[in-house]
Each structure stands twice: as C-alpha cells, then as structure tokens.
Amino acid sequence: MPLELNDVFVTPDSSLEVDECFVYDDLSAEGEQLVVSPVKVSGRVTNIGGLVELTYTAEFKYAKPCDRCLTIAEKTMKREFLHTLALSVENEDSDDIIIVTGYTLDLFSLVRDDILLELPIKHLCSETCLGLCPKCGQNLNEGKCGCQKEAADPRMAVLDELLQD
C-alpha cells in the first residue's frame, strides 16, 4: 500500500495517522506459513522540525514448528518500529534512513521486511520443552519413552563422579 507523504514532508509539525491491516501469504519457512493472521499496523508519520519519522506497532500471530519437539507453536507478537524518512541523502550511506521517492512510501513492503527481521531465530513451544527422544522420536513433553539410556563413555566417568558430588 503506497503511503502518500507529500503533506508531511512539506508542512512542518504535521503528522499522518497510519492504521492498516496487511495479509502476507508469502512469508513461509520449510513449507509452513509463518504469519497466520493479518498484521495490524498502527502508528504515525510525524514531521518534527524537518525530521520525518515513522513510528508504528505491528501485531500478528506467528506459527512455526518448535525447534525441539516439532509441534506447531503459535505465538502472538507485538513489535514497535521507528524509521527516519528522507527524500534524499547527501554524502551518507546509512541503513537507518529510508529514502522516500516521489513522496510515496511502500508501507506494505516496509512492514514485511521489518517482520522478517524480527522473527525469532530459535522458536520453542515453551522454555521447558524436552524435545524428542534421539532414539525413538517420542515427544518427551507427552511422556517418557521406553528407550534404555546408553552407558556413558568410560573416559567421562571421572567427570560424572565430579558432577555427582
């Protein structure tokens, strides 16, 4: 969705409310769709003394298989973002400033990129997730498996004794 910012850039101390809802069907990993709800975006573009800033909050549901037990875990995420906008930048290479061409900002793409950068690298269903048995694949969160524990490496026996004390 293109966001027209002509009035905000031209008029000092002006602002523009942002209230949108986006659907991202293309955000997926390992064949699973990551964002499972529309992304609610609310915020404001403000011109404060010639400095134009976009602040917004994105709220959405995120689902992905747990990295330990492979159960699909869904979480609600709410993230805040702040961007400085400019029509042009002279003699400066900065990733902190977003160049707005023709007074129009592609808010859909910006929110998509921000969400991708904020998604967790490691996704767990809970902090206490026990994962899967390495032998039989039993989900250890649902119960113990019948596998026998292997005897420890005899070279590590001394370390095991230290841990017992």
Residue pairs with C-beta under 8 A, 6 or more apart in sequence:
1 20
1 22
1 106
1 107
1 108
2 104
2 105
2 106
2 107
3 16
3 18
3 45
3 104
3 105
3 106
3 107
4 103
4 104
5 16
5 45
5 52
5 85
5 100
5 103
5 104
5 105
6 103
7 14
7 16
8 14
8 15
8 16
8 45
8 46
8 47
8 52
9 47
9 52
9 85
9 87
9 100
9 103
11 47
12 47
12 49
12 50
13 47
13 48
13 49
14 46
14 47
15 44
15 45
15 46
15 47
16 44
16 45
16 46
17 43
17 44
18 41
18 42
18 43
18 44
18 45
18 54
18 56
18 107
19 41
19 42
20 40
20 41
20 42
20 107
21 38
21 39
21 40
21 41
22 38
22 39
22 41
22 108
22 111
22 112
23 38
23 39
24 35
24 39
24 112
24 115
25 33
27 33
27 34
27 35
27 112
27 115
27 116
28 34
29 64
30 65
32 63
32 64
32 65
32 72
33 63
34 62
34 63
34 64
34 119
35 60
35 61
35 62
35 115
36 61
36 62
36 63
36 74
37 60
37 61
38 60
39 58
39 59
39 60
39 111
39 115
40 58
40 59
40 60
41 56
41 57
41 58
41 107
41 111
42 56
42 57
43 54
43 55
43 56
43 57
43 81
44 54
44 55
44 56
45 52
45 53
45 54
45 85
46 52
46 53
46 55
51 84
52 84
52 85
52 86
52 100
53 82
53 83
53 84
53 85
54 81
54 82
54 83
54 84
54 85
54 98
54 105
55 80
55 81
55 82
55 83
56 80
56 81
56 111
57 78
57 79
57 80
57 81
58 77
58 78
58 79
58 81
58 111
58 114
58 115
59 76
59 77
59 78
59 79
60 76
60 77
60 115
61 74
61 75
61 76
61 77
62 74
62 75
62 76
62 77
62 119
63 72
63 73
63 74
63 75
64 72
64 73
64 123
65 71
65 72
65 73
65 123
66 72
66 73
66 123
66 124
66 125
66 129
67 122
67 123
67 124
68 124
68 125
68 129
68 130
68 131
68 132
69 125
69 129
69 130
69 131
69 132
69 139
69 140
69 141
70 132
70 139
71 125
71 139
71 141
73 123
73 124
73 125
73 126
77 118
79 114
79 115
79 118
81 114
83 98
83 110
84 96
84 97
84 98
85 97
85 98
85 100
85 105
86 97
86 98
86 99
86 100
87 99
87 100
87 101
87 103
88 99
89 97
89 99
98 105
98 110
125 141
129 141
130 140
130 141
131 140
131 141
132 138
132 139
132 140
133 140
133 145
133 147
135 145
135 147
136 145
136 146
136 147
138 144
138 145
138 147
152 160
